[in-house]
Amino acid sequence: MAKPLEFTDANFEEEVLKSDKPVLVDFWAEWCGPCKIIAPAIEELANEYEGKVKVGKVDVDSNMQAAGANNIRSIPTLLIFKDGQVADMIIGAVPKNEIKSRLDRILQAA
């Protein structure tokens, strides 16, 4: 069963920006209540999209460079990267099916 990857300042470029697959990045923090609400959905998506989409998380408190470079102003913020560029952004805790529909749209455009 796939788990979300841990993206950091050190591996963000290699794992996200240079990925050959679309990447869903969950910018979160330990103290963030809404982040905890969507965490199970992120875990499920990592498993459901295994091999099609790379799914990972960035702890904004520990990885301020990655958060700052992507203009993260509130959390949770989900960014979907495709070919090293932000293809979609979701701010706040949203239902899993909303995230799925956005991922599916990006995959269909590939």
Long-range contacts (C-beta under 8 A, 24 or more apart in sequence): 1-47, 2-46, 2-47, 2-50, 2-55, 3-43, 3-46, 3-47, 4-42, 4-43, 4-46, 4-55, 4-56, 4-57, 5-46, 5-54, 5-55, 5-56, 5-57, 6-56, 6-57, 6-59, 7-56, 7-57, 7-58, 7-63, 7-66, 8-58, 8-62, 8-63, 8-66, 9-63, 9-64, 9-65, 9-66, 12-58, 12-63, 12-65, 12-66, 12-69, 15-54, 15-56, 16-54, 16-56, 16-81, 16-84, 17-81, 17-84, 18-84, 19-54, 19-81, 19-84, 21-52, 21-53, 21-54, 22-52, 22-53, 22-54, 22-80, 22-81, 22-82, 22-87, 22-103, 22-106, 22-107, 22-110, 23-53, 23-54, 23-55, 23-56, 23-80, 23-81, 23-82, 24-49, 24-53, 24-54, 24-55, 24-56, 24-78, 24-79, 24-80, 24-99, 24-103, 25-56, 25-57, 25-58, 25-70, 25-78, 25-79, 25-80, 25-81, 26-55, 26-56, 26-57, 26-58, 26-76, 26-78, 27-57, 27-58, 27-60, 27-66, 27-67, 27-70, 27-72, 27-75, 27-76, 27-77, 27-78, 27-79, 28-57, 28-58, 28-59, 28-60, 28-75, 28-76, 29-59, 29-60, 29-61, 29-75, 30-59, 30-61, 32-75, 32-76, 34-75, 34-76, 34-92, 34-93, 35-75, 35-76, 35-93, 37-93, 38-76, 38-93, 38-94, 38-96, 41-95, 41-96, 41-99, 44-96, 45-96, 45-99, 45-100, 45-103, 48-100, 49-103, 52-107, 53-103, 53-107, 80-106, 82-106, 82-109, 82-110
